[in-house]
Amino acid sequence: MTSLYILVPISLIMGGLALYFFFWAIKKKQFDDSEGIKYRILDDDDEK
C-alpha cells in the first residue's frame, strides 16, 4: 500500500510529461506531412 503513494504521483508526472511533449510536437508541426514521407523514397536525388 505504501508503494502506491510513490507510484501514483510518479505515473501522473510521467503522463503529464508525455502529454506536454505531445502538444509540443504538434505545436512544432512534427505531424504535418504524414502522407508525403512514404513518397520521398521514390524521389530521384542521385542526379549527377
PDB file with SEQRES, HELIX, SHEET and CRYST1 records, atoms N, CA, C and O in Angstrom:
SEQRES   1 A   48  MET THR SER LEU TYR ILE LEU VAL PRO ILE SER LEU ILE          
SEQRES   2 A   48  MET GLY GLY LEU ALA LEU TYR PHE PHE PHE TRP ALA ILE          
SEQRES   3 A   48  LYS LYS LYS GLN PHE ASP ASP SER GLU GLY ILE LYS TYR          
SEQRES   4 A   48  ARG ILE LEU ASP ASP ASP ASP GLU LYS                          
HELIX    1 AA1 THR A    2  LYS A   27  1                                  26    
HELIX    2 AA2 GLY A   36  LYS A   38  5                                   3    
HELIX    3 AA3 ARG A   40  LEU A   42  5                                   3    
CRYST1    1.000    1.000    1.000  90.00  90.00  90.00 P 1           1          
ATOM      1  N   MET A   1       0.817  -1.199   0.000  1.00  0.00           N  
ATOM      2  CA  MET A   1       0.000   0.000   0.000  1.00  0.00           C  
ATOM      3  C   MET A   1       0.858   1.259   0.000  1.00  0.00           C  
ATOM      4  O   MET A   1       0.505   2.254  -0.632  1.00  0.00           O  
ATOM      5  N   THR A   2       1.975   1.218   0.702  1.00  0.00           N  
ATOM      6  CA  THR A   2       2.817   2.412   0.739  1.00  0.00           C  
ATOM      7  C   THR A   2       3.489   2.664  -0.608  1.00  0.00           C  
ATOM      8  O   THR A   2       3.863   3.796  -0.916  1.00  0.00           O  
ATOM      9  N   SER A   3       3.643   1.612  -1.406  1.00  0.00           N  
ATOM     10  CA  SER A   3       4.249   1.812  -2.725  1.00  0.00           C  
ATOM     11  C   SER A   3       3.325   2.608  -3.641  1.00  0.00           C  
ATOM     12  O   SER A   3       3.789   3.271  -4.568  1.00  0.00           O  
ATOM     13  N   LEU A   4       2.009   2.543  -3.383  1.00  0.00           N  
ATOM     14  CA  LEU A   4       1.078   3.324  -4.191  1.00  0.00           C  
ATOM     15  C   LEU A   4       1.262   4.822  -3.977  1.00  0.00           C  
ATOM     16  O   LEU A   4       1.011   5.612  -4.887  1.00  0.00           O  
ATOM     17  N   TYR A   5       1.693   5.214  -2.798  1.00  0.00           N  
ATOM     18  CA  TYR A   5       1.933   6.625  -2.518  1.00  0.00           C  
ATOM     19  C   TYR A   5       3.111   7.156  -3.333  1.00  0.00           C  
ATOM     20  O   TYR A   5       3.228   8.362  -3.550  1.00  0.00           O  
ATOM     21  N   ILE A   6       3.956   6.276  -3.769  1.00  0.00           N  
ATOM     22  CA  ILE A   6       5.100   6.668  -4.598  1.00  0.00           C  
ATOM     23  C   ILE A   6       4.774   6.492  -6.076  1.00  0.00           C  
ATOM     24  O   ILE A   6       5.089   7.364  -6.886  1.00  0.00           O  
ATOM     25  N   LEU A   7       4.154   5.385  -6.432  1.00  0.00           N  
ATOM     26  CA  LEU A   7       3.934   5.062  -7.841  1.00  0.00           C  
ATOM     27  C   LEU A   7       2.855   5.909  -8.506  1.00  0.00           C  
ATOM     28  O   LEU A   7       2.984   6.240  -9.685  1.00  0.00           O  
ATOM     29  N   VAL A   8       1.815   6.261  -7.800  1.00  0.00           N  
ATOM     30  CA  VAL A   8       0.742   7.063  -8.392  1.00  0.00           C  
ATOM     31  C   VAL A   8       1.237   8.462  -8.764  1.00  0.00           C  
ATOM     32  O   VAL A   8       0.993   8.889  -9.892  1.00  0.00           O  
ATOM     33  N   PRO A   9       1.916   9.199  -7.886  1.00  0.00           N  
ATOM     34  CA  PRO A   9       2.435  10.510  -8.316  1.00  0.00           C  
ATOM     35  C   PRO A   9       3.466  10.413  -9.440  1.00  0.00           C  
ATOM     36  O   PRO A   9       3.501  11.271 -10.322  1.00  0.00           O  
ATOM     37  N   ILE A  10       4.297   9.383  -9.416  1.00  0.00           N  
ATOM     38  CA  ILE A  10       5.281   9.217 -10.487  1.00  0.00           C  
ATOM     39  C   ILE A  10       4.576   8.976 -11.819  1.00  0.00           C  
ATOM     40  O   ILE A  10       4.966   9.546 -12.838  1.00  0.00           O  
ATOM     41  N   SER A  11       3.547   8.138 -11.819  1.00  0.00           N  
ATOM     42  CA  SER A  11       2.822   7.866 -13.068  1.00  0.00           C  
ATOM     43  C   SER A  11       2.076   9.105 -13.555  1.00  0.00           C  
ATOM     44  O   SER A  11       1.992   9.334 -14.762  1.00  0.00           O  
ATOM     45  N   LEU A  12       1.537   9.901 -12.645  1.00  0.00           N  
ATOM     46  CA  LEU A  12       0.861  11.133 -13.047  1.00  0.00           C  
ATOM     47  C   LEU A  12       1.847  12.134 -13.640  1.00  0.00           C  
ATOM     48  O   LEU A  12       1.534  12.807 -14.622  1.00  0.00           O  
ATOM     49  N   ILE A  13       3.021  12.234 -13.057  1.00  0.00           N  
ATOM     50  CA  ILE A  13       4.045  13.134 -13.585  1.00  0.00           C  
ATOM     51  C   ILE A  13       4.502  12.666 -14.960  1.00  0.00           C  
ATOM     52  O   ILE A  13       4.645  13.480 -15.872  1.00  0.00           O  
ATOM     53  N   MET A  14       4.730  11.372 -15.120  1.00  0.00           N  
ATOM     54  CA  MET A  14       5.162  10.854 -16.415  1.00  0.00           C  
ATOM     55  C   MET A  14       4.072  11.023 -17.475  1.00  0.00           C  
ATOM     56  O   MET A  14       4.382  11.331 -18.625  1.00  0.00           O  
ATOM     57  N   GLY A  15       2.824  10.829 -17.115  1.00  0.00           N  
ATOM     58  CA  GLY A  15       1.722  11.051 -18.037  1.00  0.00           C  
ATOM     59  C   GLY A  15       1.593  12.512 -18.431  1.00  0.00           C  
ATOM     60  O   GLY A  15       1.315  12.830 -19.587  1.00  0.00           O  
ATOM     61  N   GLY A  16       1.797  13.392 -17.468  1.00  0.00           N  
ATOM     62  CA  GLY A  16       1.767  14.827 -17.756  1.00  0.00           C  
ATOM     63  C   GLY A  16       2.901  15.246 -18.681  1.00  0.00           C  
ATOM     64  O   GLY A  16       2.709  16.071 -19.575  1.00  0.00           O  
ATOM     65  N   LEU A  17       4.082  14.678 -18.466  1.00  0.00           N  
ATOM     66  CA  LEU A  17       5.211  14.971 -19.354  1.00  0.00           C  
ATOM     67  C   LEU A  17       4.956  14.463 -20.766  1.00  0.00           C  
ATOM     68  O   LEU A  17       5.273  15.146 -21.740  1.00  0.00           O  
ATOM     69  N   ALA A  18       4.389  13.279 -20.878  1.00  0.00           N  
ATOM     70  CA  ALA A  18       4.081  12.735 -22.202  1.00  0.00           C  
ATOM     71  C   ALA A  18       3.063  13.620 -22.914  1.00  0.00           C  
ATOM     72  O   ALA A  18       3.208  13.886 -24.107  1.00  0.00           O  
ATOM     73  N   LEU A  19       2.051  14.072 -22.213  1.00  0.00           N  
ATOM     74  CA  LEU A  19       1.054  14.959 -22.796  1.00  0.00           C  
ATOM     75  C   LEU A  19       1.668  16.295 -23.201  1.00  0.00           C  
ATOM     76  O   LEU A  19       1.341  16.837 -24.257  1.00  0.00           O  
ATOM     77  N   TYR A  20       2.557  16.823 -22.365  1.00  0.00           N  
ATOM     78  CA  TYR A  20       3.243  18.083 -22.683  1.00  0.00           C  
ATOM     79  C   TYR A  20       4.073  17.943 -23.954  1.00  0.00           C  
ATOM     80  O   TYR A  20       4.012  18.806 -24.830  1.00  0.00           O  
ATOM     81  N   PHE A  21       4.850  16.863 -24.065  1.00  0.00           N  
ATOM     82  CA  PHE A  21       5.685  16.693 -25.242  1.00  0.00           C  
ATOM     83  C   PHE A  21       4.862  16.380 -26.484  1.00  0.00           C  
ATOM     84  O   PHE A  21       5.285  16.713 -27.591  1.00  0.00           O  
ATOM     85  N   PHE A  22       3.699  15.751 -26.338  1.00  0.00           N  
ATOM     86  CA  PHE A  22       2.813  15.521 -27.464  1.00  0.00           C  
ATOM     87  C   PHE A  22       2.303  16.848 -28.017  1.00  0.00           C  
ATOM     88  O   PHE A  22       2.342  17.069 -29.228  1.00  0.00           O  
ATOM     89  N   PHE A  23       1.829  17.728 -27.149  1.00  0.00           N  
ATOM     90  CA  PHE A  23       1.349  19.024 -27.617  1.00  0.00           C  
ATOM     91  C   PHE A  23       2.487  19.892 -28.128  1.00  0.00           C  
ATOM     92  O   PHE A  23       2.288  20.694 -29.041  1.00  0.00           O  
ATOM     93  N   TRP A  24       3.676  19.746 -27.556  1.00  0.00           N  
ATOM     94  CA  TRP A  24       4.853  20.459 -28.059  1.00  0.00           C  
ATOM     95  C   TRP A  24       5.161  20.021 -29.486  1.00  0.00           C  
ATOM     96  O   TRP A  24       5.464  20.865 -30.330  1.00  0.00           O  
ATOM     97  N   ALA A  25       5.093  18.727 -29.777  1.00  0.00           N  
ATOM     98  CA  ALA A  25       5.360  18.217 -31.118  1.00  0.00           C  
ATOM     99  C   ALA A  25       4.298  18.708 -32.099  1.00  0.00           C  
ATOM    100  O   ALA A  25       4.619  18.999 -33.251  1.00  0.00           O  
ATOM    101  N   ILE A  26       3.056  18.805 -31.671  1.00  0.00           N  
ATOM    102  CA  ILE A  26       2.010  19.344 -32.545  1.00  0.00           C  
ATOM    103  C   ILE A  26       2.287  20.816 -32.837  1.00  0.00           C  
ATOM    104  O   ILE A  26       2.127  21.267 -33.971  1.00  0.00           O  
ATOM    105  N   LYS A  27       2.698  21.557 -31.825  1.00  0.00           N  
ATOM    106  CA  LYS A  27       2.971  22.981 -31.994  1.00  0.00           C  
ATOM    107  C   LYS A  27       4.162  23.213 -32.926  1.00  0.00           C  
ATOM    108  O   LYS A  27       4.178  24.187 -33.678  1.00  0.00           O  
ATOM    109  N   LYS A  28       5.147  22.335 -32.881  1.00  0.00           N  
ATOM    110  CA  LYS A  28       6.333  22.453 -33.741  1.00  0.00           C  
ATOM    111  C   LYS A  28       6.113  21.826 -35.114  1.00  0.00           C  
ATOM    112  O   LYS A  28       7.048  21.728 -35.909  1.00  0.00           O  
ATOM    113  N   LYS A  29       4.881  21.402 -35.396  1.00  0.00           N  
ATOM    114  CA  LYS A  29       4.466  20.853 -36.693  1.00  0.00           C  
ATOM    115  C   LYS A  29       5.238  19.596 -37.070  1.00  0.00           C  
ATOM    116  O   LYS A  29       5.685  19.461 -38.209  1.00  0.00           O  
ATOM    117  N   GLN A  30       5.398  18.682 -36.131  1.00  0.00           N  
ATOM    118  CA  GLN A  30       6.081  17.421 -36.387  1.00  0.00           C  
ATOM    119  C   GLN A  30       5.201  16.425 -37.127  1.00  0.00           C  
ATOM    120  O   GLN A  30       5.713  15.483 -37.732  1.00  0.00           O  
ATOM    121  N   PHE A  31       3.891  16.615 -37.091  1.00  0.00           N  
ATOM    122  CA  PHE A  31       2.964  15.651 -37.662  1.00  0.00           C  
ATOM    123  C   PHE A  31       2.253  16.188 -38.903  1.00  0.00           C  
ATOM    124  O   PHE A  31       1.201  15.667 -39.272  1.00  0.00           O  
ATOM    125  N   ASP A  32       2.796  17.212 -39.554  1.00  0.00           N  
ATOM    126  CA  ASP A  32       2.106  17.828 -40.679  1.00  0.00           C  
ATOM    127  C   ASP A  32       2.102  16.979 -41.940  1.00  0.00           C  
ATOM    128  O   ASP A  32       1.067  16.876 -42.598  1.00  0.00           O  
ATOM    129  N   ASP A  33       3.222  16.372 -42.296  1.00  0.00           N  
ATOM    130  CA  ASP A  33       3.337  15.682 -43.578  1.00  0.00           C  
ATOM    131  C   ASP A  33       3.376  14.174 -43.372  1.00  0.00           C  
ATOM    132  O   ASP A  33       4.420  13.544 -43.539  1.00  0.00           O  
ATOM    133  N   SER A  34       2.245  13.606 -43.011  1.00  0.00           N  
ATOM    134  CA  SER A  34       2.222  12.164 -42.762  1.00  0.00           C  
ATOM    135  C   SER A  34       2.078  11.364 -44.053  1.00  0.00           C  
ATOM    136  O   SER A  34       2.413  10.179 -44.071  1.00  0.00           O  
ATOM    137  N   GLU A  35       1.592  11.973 -45.131  1.00  0.00           N  
ATOM    138  CA  GLU A  35       1.420  11.264 -46.398  1.00  0.00           C  
ATOM    139  C   GLU A  35       2.653  11.383 -47.285  1.00  0.00           C  
ATOM    140  O   GLU A  35       2.979  10.443 -48.010  1.00  0.00           O  
ATOM    141  N   GLY A  36       3.333  12.499 -47.244  1.00  0.00           N  
ATOM    142  CA  GLY A  36       4.441  12.740 -48.159  1.00  0.00           C  
ATOM    143  C   GLY A  36       5.686  11.934 -47.859  1.00  0.00           C  
ATOM    144  O   GLY A  36       6.514  11.733 -48.748  1.00  0.00           O  
ATOM    145  N   ILE A  37       5.841  11.472 -46.645  1.00  0.00           N  
ATOM    146  CA  ILE A  37       7.061  10.760 -46.279  1.00  0.00           C  
ATOM    147  C   ILE A  37       7.168   9.412 -46.987  1.00  0.00           C  
ATOM    148  O   ILE A  37       8.277   8.945 -47.247  1.00  0.00           O  
ATOM    149  N   LYS A  38       6.051   8.784 -47.300  1.00  0.00           N  
ATOM    150  CA  LYS A  38       6.117   7.489 -47.969  1.00  0.00           C  
ATOM    151  C   LYS A  38       6.467   7.630 -49.443  1.00  0.00           C  
ATOM    152  O   LYS A  38       6.904   6.663 -50.065  1.00  0.00           O  
ATOM    153  N   TYR A  39       6.281   8.821 -50.013  1.00  0.00           N  
ATOM    154  CA  TYR A  39       6.640   9.046 -51.405  1.00  0.00           C  
ATOM    155  C   TYR A  39       8.058   9.598 -51.564  1.00  0.00           C  
ATOM    156  O   TYR A  39       8.580   9.661 -52.677  1.00  0.00           O  
ATOM    157  N   ARG A  40       8.665   9.987 -50.476  1.00  0.00           N  
ATOM    158  CA  ARG A  40      10.007  10.562 -50.531  1.00  0.00           C  
ATOM    159  C   ARG A  40      11.045   9.556 -50.998  1.00  0.00           C  
ATOM    160  O   ARG A  40      12.054   9.940 -51.591  1.00  0.00           O  
ATOM    161  N   ILE A  41      10.814   8.269 -50.740  1.00  0.00           N  
ATOM    162  CA  ILE A  41      11.752   7.244 -51.161  1.00  0.00           C  
ATOM    163  C   ILE A  41      11.772   7.113 -52.687  1.00  0.00           C  
ATOM    164  O   ILE A  41      12.757   6.637 -53.251  1.00  0.00           O  
ATOM    165  N   LEU A  42      10.696   7.529 -53.357  1.00  0.00           N  
ATOM    166  CA  LEU A  42      10.600   7.424 -54.810  1.00  0.00           C  
ATOM    167  C   LEU A  42      11.290   8.576 -55.534  1.00  0.00           C  
ATOM    168  O   LEU A  42      11.530   8.489 -56.739  1.00  0.00           O  
ATOM    169  N   ASP A  43      11.611   9.645 -54.824  1.00  0.00           N  
ATOM    170  CA  ASP A  43      12.276  10.796 -55.445  1.00  0.00           C  
ATOM    171  C   ASP A  43      13.688  10.407 -55.850  1.00  0.00           C  
ATOM    172  O   ASP A  43      14.398   9.733 -55.104  1.00  0.00           O  
ATOM    173  N   ASP A  44      14.088  10.841 -57.042  1.00  0.00           N  
ATOM    174  CA  ASP A  44      15.428  10.536 -57.540  1.00  0.00           C  
ATOM    175  C   ASP A  44      16.365  11.679 -57.184  1.00  0.00           C  
ATOM    176  O   ASP A  44      16.380  12.713 -57.852  1.00  0.00           O  
ATOM    177  N   ASP A  45      17.142  11.488 -56.130  1.00  0.00           N  
ATOM    178  CA  ASP A  45      18.080  12.522 -55.680  1.00  0.00           C  
ATOM    179  C   ASP A  45      19.497  12.255 -56.176  1.00  0.00           C  
ATOM    180  O   ASP A  45      20.417  12.984 -55.804  1.00  0.00           O  
ATOM    181  N   ASP A  46      19.698  11.233 -57.003  1.00  0.00           N  
ATOM    182  CA  ASP A  46      21.049  10.855 -57.432  1.00  0.00           C  
ATOM    183  C   ASP A  46      21.436  11.468 -58.773  1.00  0.00           C  
ATOM    184  O   ASP A  46      22.259  10.905 -59.494  1.00  0.00           O  
ATOM    185  N   GLU A  47      20.860  12.597 -59.109  1.00  0.00           N  
ATOM    186  CA  GLU A  47      21.214  13.241 -60.375  1.00  0.00           C  
ATOM    187  C   GLU A  47      22.619  13.822 -60.275  1.00  0.00           C  
ATOM    188  O   GLU A  47      22.910  14.618 -59.382  1.00  0.00           O  
ATOM    189  N   LYS A  48      23.493  13.415 -61.208  1.00  0.00           N  
ATOM    190  CA  LYS A  48      24.887  13.879 -61.168  1.00  0.00           C  
ATOM    191  C   LYS A  48      25.219  14.712 -62.370  1.00  0.00           C  
ATOM    192  O   LYS A  48      26.348  15.185 -62.501  1.00  0.00           O  
TER     193      LYS A  48                                                      
END                                                                             
